[in-house]
């Protein structure tokens, strides 16, 4: 059983039926929620969850020079 982060209502969600980052809607208040954790099941407002566990800059190139030389 999980709790809506907006209205504290019990959300009837089975942790085996959802995956992390799935989007749900609260049956009581209609808030858009995202599954932040599976065990224990944690629901957060979808707006707030977008910044969770995401690297700051995914588009930055790595420090690799792109060469495929073998090491001697």
PDB file of N, CA, C and O in Angstrom:
ATOM      1  N   UNK A   1       0.855  -1.175   0.000  1.00  0.00           N
ATOM      2  CA  UNK A   1       0.000   0.000   0.000  1.00  0.00           C
ATOM      3  C   UNK A   1       0.903   1.240   0.000  1.00  0.00           C
ATOM      4  O   UNK A   1       1.882   1.304   0.743  1.00  0.00           O
ATOM      5  N   UNK A   2       0.571   2.197  -0.819  1.00  0.00           N
ATOM      6  CA  UNK A   2       1.319   3.451  -0.902  1.00  0.00           C
ATOM      7  C   UNK A   2       0.399   4.595  -0.500  1.00  0.00           C
ATOM      8  O   UNK A   2      -0.817   4.429  -0.396  1.00  0.00           O
ATOM      9  N   UNK A   3       0.994   5.748  -0.279  1.00  0.00           N
ATOM     10  CA  UNK A   3       0.251   6.934   0.135  1.00  0.00           C
ATOM     11  C   UNK A   3       0.501   8.045  -0.873  1.00  0.00           C
ATOM     12  O   UNK A   3       1.638   8.278  -1.281  1.00  0.00           O
ATOM     13  N   UNK A   4      -0.571   8.731  -1.274  1.00  0.00           N
ATOM     14  CA  UNK A   4      -0.460   9.871  -2.179  1.00  0.00           C
ATOM     15  C   UNK A   4       0.324  10.977  -1.481  1.00  0.00           C
ATOM     16  O   UNK A   4       0.023  11.324  -0.339  1.00  0.00           O
ATOM     17  N   UNK A   5       1.306  11.521  -2.145  1.00  0.00           N
ATOM     18  CA  UNK A   5       2.123  12.576  -1.553  1.00  0.00           C
ATOM     19  C   UNK A   5       1.392  13.917  -1.503  1.00  0.00           C
ATOM     20  O   UNK A   5       1.865  14.847  -0.850  1.00  0.00           O
ATOM     21  N   UNK A   6       0.265  14.033  -2.170  1.00  0.00           N
ATOM     22  CA  UNK A   6      -0.516  15.274  -2.184  1.00  0.00           C
ATOM     23  C   UNK A   6      -1.584  15.301  -1.090  1.00  0.00           C
ATOM     24  O   UNK A   6      -1.678  16.264  -0.329  1.00  0.00           O
ATOM     25  N   UNK A   7      -2.394  14.232  -1.017  1.00  0.00           N
ATOM     26  CA  UNK A   7      -3.543  14.260  -0.106  1.00  0.00           C
ATOM     27  C   UNK A   7      -3.456  13.218   1.005  1.00  0.00           C
ATOM     28  O   UNK A   7      -4.370  13.114   1.823  1.00  0.00           O
ATOM     29  N   UNK A   8      -2.372  12.447   1.047  1.00  0.00           N
ATOM     30  CA  UNK A   8      -2.151  11.410   2.057  1.00  0.00           C
ATOM     31  C   UNK A   8      -3.189  10.298   2.024  1.00  0.00           C
ATOM     32  O   UNK A   8      -3.339   9.573   3.007  1.00  0.00           O
ATOM     33  N   UNK A   9      -3.901  10.150   0.926  1.00  0.00           N
ATOM     34  CA  UNK A   9      -4.866   9.060   0.787  1.00  0.00           C
ATOM     35  C   UNK A   9      -4.116   7.766   0.476  1.00  0.00           C
ATOM     36  O   UNK A   9      -3.070   7.786  -0.173  1.00  0.00           O
ATOM     37  N   UNK A  10      -4.654   6.657   0.940  1.00  0.00           N
ATOM     38  CA  UNK A  10      -4.078   5.362   0.610  1.00  0.00           C
ATOM     39  C   UNK A  10      -4.307   5.077  -0.867  1.00  0.00           C
ATOM     40  O   UNK A  10      -5.429   5.179  -1.364  1.00  0.00           O
ATOM     41  N   UNK A  11      -3.246   4.724  -1.554  1.00  0.00           N
ATOM     42  CA  UNK A  11      -3.338   4.385  -2.976  1.00  0.00           C
ATOM     43  C   UNK A  11      -3.264   2.870  -3.091  1.00  0.00           C
ATOM     44  O   UNK A  11      -2.300   2.255  -2.635  1.00  0.00           O
ATOM     45  N   UNK A  12      -4.261   2.281  -3.688  1.00  0.00           N
ATOM     46  CA  UNK A  12      -4.317   0.836  -3.838  1.00  0.00           C
ATOM     47  C   UNK A  12      -3.482   0.428  -5.044  1.00  0.00           C
ATOM     48  O   UNK A  12      -4.005   0.214  -6.137  1.00  0.00           O
ATOM     49  N   UNK A  13      -2.167   0.323  -4.823  1.00  0.00           N
ATOM     50  CA  UNK A  13      -1.223  -0.013  -5.882  1.00  0.00           C
ATOM     51  C   UNK A  13      -0.390  -1.195  -5.403  1.00  0.00           C
ATOM     52  O   UNK A  13       0.176  -1.166  -4.310  1.00  0.00           O
ATOM     53  N   UNK A  14      -0.321  -2.217  -6.216  1.00  0.00           N
ATOM     54  CA  UNK A  14       0.480  -3.390  -5.897  1.00  0.00           C
ATOM     55  C   UNK A  14       1.895  -3.164  -6.416  1.00  0.00           C
ATOM     56  O   UNK A  14       2.079  -2.879  -7.599  1.00  0.00           O
ATOM     57  N   UNK A  15       2.888  -3.287  -5.553  1.00  0.00           N
ATOM     58  CA  UNK A  15       4.265  -3.022  -5.967  1.00  0.00           C
ATOM     59  C   UNK A  15       4.745  -3.981  -7.055  1.00  0.00           C
ATOM     60  O   UNK A  15       5.742  -3.703  -7.721  1.00  0.00           O
ATOM     61  N   UNK A  16       4.057  -5.097  -7.243  1.00  0.00           N
ATOM     62  CA  UNK A  16       4.427  -6.040  -8.290  1.00  0.00           C
ATOM     63  C   UNK A  16       3.822  -5.660  -9.641  1.00  0.00           C
ATOM     64  O   UNK A  16       4.203  -6.215 -10.672  1.00  0.00           O
ATOM     65  N   UNK A  17       2.884  -4.719  -9.637  1.00  0.00           N
ATOM     66  CA  UNK A  17       2.226  -4.302 -10.877  1.00  0.00           C
ATOM     67  C   UNK A  17       2.797  -3.016 -11.459  1.00  0.00           C
ATOM     68  O   UNK A  17       2.371  -2.591 -12.532  1.00  0.00           O
ATOM     69  N   UNK A  18       3.752  -2.387 -10.777  1.00  0.00           N
ATOM     70  CA  UNK A  18       4.319  -1.127 -11.257  1.00  0.00           C
ATOM     71  C   UNK A  18       5.830  -1.230 -11.323  1.00  0.00           C
ATOM     72  O   UNK A  18       6.445  -2.077 -10.675  1.00  0.00           O
ATOM     73  N   UNK A  19       6.408  -0.357 -12.115  1.00  0.00           N
ATOM     74  CA  UNK A  19       7.856  -0.230 -12.205  1.00  0.00           C
ATOM     75  C   UNK A  19       8.244   1.162 -11.739  1.00  0.00           C
ATOM     76  O   UNK A  19       7.413   2.069 -11.689  1.00  0.00           O
ATOM     77  N   UNK A  20       9.500   1.320 -11.404  1.00  0.00           N
ATOM     78  CA  UNK A  20       9.997   2.632 -10.992  1.00  0.00           C
ATOM     79  C   UNK A  20       9.798   3.614 -12.138  1.00  0.00           C
ATOM     80  O   UNK A  20      10.029   3.277 -13.299  1.00  0.00           O
ATOM     81  N   UNK A  21       9.369   4.825 -11.812  1.00  0.00           N
ATOM     82  CA  UNK A  21       9.106   5.928 -12.740  1.00  0.00           C
ATOM     83  C   UNK A  21       7.791   5.794 -13.502  1.00  0.00           C
ATOM     84  O   UNK A  21       7.513   6.610 -14.381  1.00  0.00           O
ATOM     85  N   UNK A  22       6.971   4.782 -13.190  1.00  0.00           N
ATOM     86  CA  UNK A  22       5.637   4.704 -13.792  1.00  0.00           C
ATOM     87  C   UNK A  22       4.800   5.890 -13.327  1.00  0.00           C
ATOM     88  O   UNK A  22       4.950   6.361 -12.199  1.00  0.00           O
ATOM     89  N   UNK A  23       3.929   6.365 -14.190  1.00  0.00           N
ATOM     90  CA  UNK A  23       3.037   7.462 -13.855  1.00  0.00           C
ATOM     91  C   UNK A  23       1.682   6.906 -13.444  1.00  0.00           C
ATOM     92  O   UNK A  23       1.140   6.005 -14.083  1.00  0.00           O
ATOM     93  N   UNK A  24       1.144   7.466 -12.355  1.00  0.00           N
ATOM     94  CA  UNK A  24      -0.151   7.069 -11.825  1.00  0.00           C
ATOM     95  C   UNK A  24      -0.956   8.316 -11.521  1.00  0.00           C
ATOM     96  O   UNK A  24      -0.427   9.428 -11.536  1.00  0.00           O
ATOM     97  N   UNK A  25      -2.229   8.128 -11.249  1.00  0.00           N
ATOM     98  CA  UNK A  25      -3.092   9.231 -10.853  1.00  0.00           C
ATOM     99  C   UNK A  25      -3.785   8.846  -9.562  1.00  0.00           C
ATOM    100  O   UNK A  25      -4.266   7.721  -9.428  1.00  0.00           O
ATOM    101  N   UNK A  26      -3.842   9.764  -8.609  1.00  0.00           N
ATOM    102  CA  UNK A  26      -4.508   9.516  -7.335  1.00  0.00           C
ATOM    103  C   UNK A  26      -6.017   9.481  -7.563  1.00  0.00           C
ATOM    104  O   UNK A  26      -6.580  10.389  -8.174  1.00  0.00           O
ATOM    105  N   UNK A  27      -6.662   8.433  -7.070  1.00  0.00           N
ATOM    106  CA  UNK A  27      -8.113   8.295  -7.227  1.00  0.00           C
ATOM    107  C   UNK A  27      -8.873   9.324  -6.393  1.00  0.00           C
ATOM    108  O   UNK A  27     -10.001   9.681  -6.732  1.00  0.00           O
ATOM    109  N   UNK A  28      -8.263   9.808  -5.299  1.00  0.00           N
ATOM    110  CA  UNK A  28      -8.951  10.762  -4.432  1.00  0.00           C
ATOM    111  C   UNK A  28      -8.818  12.209  -4.898  1.00  0.00           C
ATOM    112  O   UNK A  28      -9.819  12.915  -5.020  1.00  0.00           O
ATOM    113  N   UNK A  29      -7.579  12.659  -5.159  1.00  0.00           N
ATOM    114  CA  UNK A  29      -7.379  14.075  -5.485  1.00  0.00           C
ATOM    115  C   UNK A  29      -7.039  14.314  -6.953  1.00  0.00           C
ATOM    116  O   UNK A  29      -7.063  15.456  -7.412  1.00  0.00           O
ATOM    117  N   UNK A  30      -6.722  13.248  -7.698  1.00  0.00           N
ATOM    118  CA  UNK A  30      -6.411  13.393  -9.118  1.00  0.00           C
ATOM    119  C   UNK A  30      -4.984  13.821  -9.407  1.00  0.00           C
ATOM    120  O   UNK A  30      -4.652  14.103 -10.558  1.00  0.00           O
ATOM    121  N   UNK A  31      -4.132  13.876  -8.393  1.00  0.00           N
ATOM    122  CA  UNK A  31      -2.743  14.304  -8.585  1.00  0.00           C
ATOM    123  C   UNK A  31      -2.001  13.325  -9.486  1.00  0.00           C
ATOM    124  O   UNK A  31      -2.227  12.116  -9.427  1.00  0.00           O
ATOM    125  N   UNK A  32      -1.119  13.859 -10.316  1.00  0.00           N
ATOM    126  CA  UNK A  32      -0.252  13.031 -11.148  1.00  0.00           C
ATOM    127  C   UNK A  32       0.934  12.606 -10.305  1.00  0.00           C
ATOM    128  O   UNK A  32       1.671  13.445  -9.788  1.00  0.00           O
ATOM    129  N   UNK A  33       1.116  11.299 -10.168  1.00  0.00           N
ATOM    130  CA  UNK A  33       2.155  10.757  -9.302  1.00  0.00           C
ATOM    131  C   UNK A  33       3.100   9.889 -10.112  1.00  0.00           C
ATOM    132  O   UNK A  33       2.737   9.344 -11.155  1.00  0.00           O
ATOM    133  N   UNK A  34       4.325   9.773  -9.604  1.00  0.00           N
ATOM    134  CA  UNK A  34       5.332   8.920 -10.222  1.00  0.00           C
ATOM    135  C   UNK A  34       5.839   7.967  -9.150  1.00  0.00           C
ATOM    136  O   UNK A  34       5.999   8.358  -7.994  1.00  0.00           O
ATOM    137  N   UNK A  35       6.092   6.716  -9.531  1.00  0.00           N
ATOM    138  CA  UNK A  35       6.634   5.734  -8.599  1.00  0.00           C
ATOM    139  C   UNK A  35       8.110   6.052  -8.400  1.00  0.00           C
ATOM    140  O   UNK A  35       8.913   5.914  -9.323  1.00  0.00           O
ATOM    141  N   UNK A  36       8.464   6.481  -7.184  1.00  0.00           N
ATOM    142  CA  UNK A  36       9.843   6.851  -6.880  1.00  0.00           C
ATOM    143  C   UNK A  36      10.649   5.660  -6.381  1.00  0.00           C
ATOM    144  O   UNK A  36      11.857   5.585  -6.605  1.00  0.00           O
ATOM    145  N   UNK A  37       9.983   4.735  -5.707  1.00  0.00           N
ATOM    146  CA  UNK A  37      10.647   3.541  -5.179  1.00  0.00           C
ATOM    147  C   UNK A  37       9.642   2.400  -5.154  1.00  0.00           C
ATOM    148  O   UNK A  37       8.436   2.614  -5.026  1.00  0.00           O
ATOM    149  N   UNK A  38      10.155   1.199  -5.277  1.00  0.00           N
ATOM    150  CA  UNK A  38       9.289   0.028  -5.336  1.00  0.00           C
ATOM    151  C   UNK A  38       9.105  -0.616  -3.967  1.00  0.00           C
ATOM    152  O   UNK A  38       7.978  -0.941  -3.594  1.00  0.00           O
ATOM    153  N   UNK A  39      10.164  -0.804  -3.223  1.00  0.00           N
ATOM    154  CA  UNK A  39      10.045  -1.491  -1.942  1.00  0.00           C
ATOM    155  C   UNK A  39      10.783  -0.710  -0.869  1.00  0.00           C
ATOM    156  O   UNK A  39      12.011  -0.773  -0.808  1.00  0.00           O
ATOM    157  N   UNK A  40      10.086   0.012  -0.039  1.00  0.00           N
ATOM    158  CA  UNK A  40       8.639   0.170   0.011  1.00  0.00           C
ATOM    159  C   UNK A  40       8.159   1.065  -1.131  1.00  0.00           C
ATOM    160  O   UNK A  40       8.913   1.877  -1.666  1.00  0.00           O
ATOM    161  N   UNK A  41       6.909   0.900  -1.481  1.00  0.00           N
ATOM    162  CA  UNK A  41       6.319   1.660  -2.578  1.00  0.00           C
ATOM    163  C   UNK A  41       6.164   3.122  -2.167  1.00  0.00           C
ATOM    164  O   UNK A  41       5.475   3.432  -1.196  1.00  0.00           O
ATOM    165  N   UNK A  42       6.816   4.022  -2.919  1.00  0.00           N
ATOM    166  CA  UNK A  42       6.785   5.447  -2.622  1.00  0.00           C
ATOM    167  C   UNK A  42       6.288   6.187  -3.853  1.00  0.00           C
ATOM    168  O   UNK A  42       6.817   6.005  -4.949  1.00  0.00           O
ATOM    169  N   UNK A  43       5.277   7.018  -3.672  1.00  0.00           N
ATOM    170  CA  UNK A  43       4.732   7.841  -4.746  1.00  0.00           C
ATOM    171  C   UNK A  43       5.049   9.296  -4.459  1.00  0.00           C
ATOM    172  O   UNK A  43       4.866   9.765  -3.336  1.00  0.00           O
ATOM    173  N   UNK A  44       5.528  10.019  -5.477  1.00  0.00           N
ATOM    174  CA  UNK A  44       5.794  11.448  -5.351  1.00  0.00           C
ATOM    175  C   UNK A  44       5.083  12.166  -6.481  1.00  0.00           C
ATOM    176  O   UNK A  44       4.749  11.560  -7.499  1.00  0.00           O
ATOM    177  N   UNK A  45       4.853  13.458  -6.302  1.00  0.00           N
ATOM    178  CA  UNK A  45       4.218  14.249  -7.354  1.00  0.00           C
ATOM    179  C   UNK A  45       5.086  14.167  -8.604  1.00  0.00           C
ATOM    180  O   UNK A  45       6.307  14.296  -8.516  1.00  0.00           O
ATOM    181  N   UNK A  46       4.484  13.957  -9.743  1.00  0.00           N
ATOM    182  CA  UNK A  46       5.226  13.747 -10.987  1.00  0.00           C
ATOM    183  C   UNK A  46       6.155  14.916 -11.291  1.00  0.00           C
ATOM    184  O   UNK A  46       7.247  14.703 -11.819  1.00  0.00           O
ATOM    185  N   UNK A  47       5.755  16.139 -10.974  1.00  0.00           N
ATOM    186  CA  UNK A  47       6.598  17.319 -11.221  1.00  0.00           C
ATOM    187  C   UNK A  47       7.899  17.219 -10.430  1.00  0.00           C
ATOM    188  O   UNK A  47       8.971  17.535 -10.947  1.00  0.00           O
ATOM    189  N   UNK A  48       7.800  16.778  -9.170  1.00  0.00           N
ATOM    190  CA  UNK A  48       8.969  16.690  -8.307  1.00  0.00           C
ATOM    191  C   UNK A  48       9.875  15.530  -8.681  1.00  0.00           C
ATOM    192  O   UNK A  48      11.089  15.608  -8.492  1.00  0.00           O
ATOM    193  N   UNK A  49       9.311  14.472  -9.200  1.00  0.00           N
ATOM    194  CA  UNK A  49      10.064  13.250  -9.469  1.00  0.00           C
ATOM    195  C   UNK A  49      10.965  13.375 -10.682  1.00  0.00           C
ATOM    196  O   UNK A  49      11.889  12.575 -10.830  1.00  0.00           O
ATOM    197  N   UNK A  50      10.739  14.337 -11.550  1.00  0.00           N
ATOM    198  CA  UNK A  50      11.546  14.455 -12.761  1.00  0.00           C
ATOM    199  C   UNK A  50      13.010  14.697 -12.450  1.00  0.00           C
ATOM    200  O   UNK A  50      13.878  14.308 -13.231  1.00  0.00           O
ATOM    201  N   UNK A  51      13.300  15.327 -11.328  1.00  0.00           N
ATOM    202  CA  UNK A  51      14.688  15.627 -10.997  1.00  0.00           C
ATOM    203  C   UNK A  51      15.341  14.529 -10.162  1.00  0.00           C
ATOM    204  O   UNK A  51      16.537  14.615  -9.882  1.00  0.00           O
ATOM    205  N   UNK A  52      14.600  13.504  -9.756  1.00  0.00           N
ATOM    206  CA  UNK A  52      15.153  12.448  -8.939  1.00  0.00           C
ATOM    207  C   UNK A  52      16.017  11.505  -9.763  1.00  0.00           C
ATOM    208  O   UNK A  52      15.616  11.051 -10.834  1.00  0.00           O
ATOM    209  N   UNK A  53      17.205  11.218  -9.249  1.00  0.00           N
ATOM    210  CA  UNK A  53      18.082  10.199  -9.812  1.00  0.00           C
ATOM    211  C   UNK A  53      18.450  10.409 -11.267  1.00  0.00           C
ATOM    212  O   UNK A  53      18.813   9.445 -11.940  1.00  0.00           O
ATOM    213  N   UNK A  54      18.372  11.610 -11.772  1.00  0.00           N
ATOM    214  CA  UNK A  54      18.797  11.864 -13.141  1.00  0.00           C
ATOM    215  C   UNK A  54      20.118  12.608 -13.114  1.00  0.00           C
ATOM    216  O   UNK A  54      20.260  13.574 -12.364  1.00  0.00           O
ATOM    217  N   UNK A  55      21.091  12.184 -13.915  1.00  0.00           N
ATOM    218  CA  UNK A  55      22.339  12.925 -13.988  1.00  0.00           C
ATOM    219  C   UNK A  55      22.080  14.350 -14.478  1.00  0.00           C
ATOM    220  O   UNK A  55      21.149  14.590 -15.247  1.00  0.00           O
ATOM    221  N   UNK A  56      22.895  15.273 -14.036  1.00  0.00           N
ATOM    222  CA  UNK A  56      22.678  16.681 -14.343  1.00  0.00           C
ATOM    223  C   UNK A  56      22.737  16.962 -15.836  1.00  0.00           C
ATOM    224  O   UNK A  56      21.857  17.638 -16.368  1.00  0.00           O
ATOM    225  N   UNK A  57      23.760  16.453 -16.527  1.00  0.00           N
ATOM    226  CA  UNK A  57      23.922  16.754 -17.947  1.00  0.00           C
ATOM    227  C   UNK A  57      24.145  15.479 -18.740  1.00  0.00           C
ATOM    228  O   UNK A  57      25.270  14.985 -18.819  1.00  0.00           O
ATOM    229  N   UNK A  58      23.091  14.947 -19.323  1.00  0.00           N
ATOM    230  CA  UNK A  58      23.211  13.721 -20.101  1.00  0.00           C
ATOM    231  C   UNK A  58      23.802  13.965 -21.478  1.00  0.00           C
ATOM    232  O   UNK A  58      24.331  13.039 -22.093  1.00  0.00           O
ATOM    233  N   UNK A  59      23.723  15.195 -21.976  1.00  0.00           N
ATOM    234  CA  UNK A  59      24.171  15.482 -23.334  1.00  0.00           C
ATOM    235  C   UNK A  59      25.646  15.834 -23.423  1.00  0.00           C
ATOM    236  O   UNK A  59      26.168  15.990 -24.527  1.00  0.00           O
ATOM    237  N   UNK A  60      26.332  15.963 -22.302  1.00  0.00           N
ATOM    238  CA  UNK A  60      27.741  16.307 -22.344  1.00  0.00           C
ATOM    239  C   UNK A  60      28.542  15.109 -22.820  1.00  0.00           C
ATOM    240  O   UNK A  60      28.292  13.984 -22.387  1.00  0.00           O
ATOM    241  N   UNK A  61      29.504  15.338 -23.708  1.00  0.00           N
ATOM    242  CA  UNK A  61      30.330  14.223 -24.178  1.00  0.00           C
ATOM    243  C   UNK A  61      31.229  13.703 -23.059  1.00  0.00           C
ATOM    244  O   UNK A  61      31.587  14.440 -22.141  1.00  0.00           O
ATOM    245  N   UNK A  62      31.575  12.461 -23.146  1.00  0.00           N
ATOM    246  CA  UNK A  62      32.470  11.856 -22.167  1.00  0.00           C
ATOM    247  C   UNK A  62      33.890  12.344 -22.419  1.00  0.00           C
ATOM    248  O   UNK A  62      34.165  12.966 -23.445  1.00  0.00           O
ATOM    249  N   UNK A  63      34.789  12.063 -21.486  1.00  0.00           N
ATOM    250  CA  UNK A  63      36.181  12.475 -21.618  1.00  0.00           C
ATOM    251  C   UNK A  63      36.977  11.493 -22.472  1.00  0.00           C
ATOM    252  O   UNK A  63      38.177  11.314 -22.262  1.00  0.00           O
ATOM    253  N   UNK A  64      36.321  10.868 -23.418  1.00  0.00           N
ATOM    254  CA  UNK A  64      36.956   9.902 -24.304  1.00  0.00           C
ATOM    255  C   UNK A  64      37.368  10.624 -25.580  1.00  0.00           C
ATOM    256  O   UNK A  64      36.612  11.434 -26.117  1.00  0.00           O
ATOM    257  N   UNK A  65      38.576  10.326 -26.063  1.00  0.00           N
ATOM    258  CA  UNK A  65      39.030  10.992 -27.281  1.00  0.00           C
ATOM    259  C   UNK A  65      38.477  10.331 -28.537  1.00  0.00           C
ATOM    260  O   UNK A  65      38.711  10.812 -29.646  1.00  0.00           O
ATOM    261  N   UNK A  66      37.747   9.234 -28.369  1.00  0.00           N
ATOM    262  CA  UNK A  66      37.127   8.584 -29.509  1.00  0.00           C
ATOM    263  C   UNK A  66      38.021   7.608 -30.230  1.00  0.00           C
ATOM    264  O   UNK A  66      37.567   6.902 -31.130  1.00  0.00           O
ATOM    265  N   UNK A  67      39.289   7.554 -29.852  1.00  0.00           N
ATOM    266  CA  UNK A  67      40.226   6.642 -30.507  1.00  0.00           C
ATOM    267  C   UNK A  67      40.022   5.211 -30.037  1.00  0.00           C
ATOM    268  O   UNK A  67      39.644   4.957 -28.894  1.00  0.00           O
ATOM    269  N   UNK A  68      40.284   4.282 -30.955  1.00  0.00           N
ATOM    270  CA  UNK A  68      40.141   2.872 -30.626  1.00  0.00           C
ATOM    271  C   UNK A  68      41.503   2.177 -30.591  1.00  0.00           C
ATOM    272  O   UNK A  68      41.603   0.986 -30.886  1.00  0.00           O
ATOM    273  N   UNK A  69      42.551   2.924 -30.230  1.00  0.00           N
ATOM    274  CA  UNK A  69      43.884   2.332 -30.207  1.00  0.00           C
ATOM    275  C   UNK A  69      43.948   1.270 -29.124  1.00  0.00           C
ATOM    276  O   UNK A  69      43.311   1.374 -28.075  1.00  0.00           O
ATOM    277  N   UNK A  70      44.742   0.239 -29.415  1.00  0.00           N
ATOM    278  CA  UNK A  70      44.950  -0.792 -28.417  1.00  0.00           C
ATOM    279  C   UNK A  70      46.053  -0.362 -27.480  1.00  0.00           C
ATOM    280  O   UNK A  70      46.972   0.366 -27.858  1.00  0.00           O
ATOM    281  N   UNK A  71      45.944  -0.825 -26.251  1.00  0.00           N
ATOM    282  CA  UNK A  71      46.987  -0.539 -25.263  1.00  0.00           C
ATOM    283  C   UNK A  71      48.138  -1.514 -25.472  1.00  0.00           C
ATOM    284  O   UNK A  71      47.921  -2.708 -25.676  1.00  0.00           O
ATOM    285  N   UNK A  72      49.350  -1.002 -25.421  1.00  0.00           N
ATOM    286  CA  UNK A  72      50.525  -1.868 -25.593  1.00  0.00           C
ATOM    287  C   UNK A  72      51.038  -2.346 -24.281  1.00  0.00           C
ATOM    288  O   UNK A  72      52.022  -3.084 -24.234  1.00  0.00           O
TER     289      UNK A  72
END
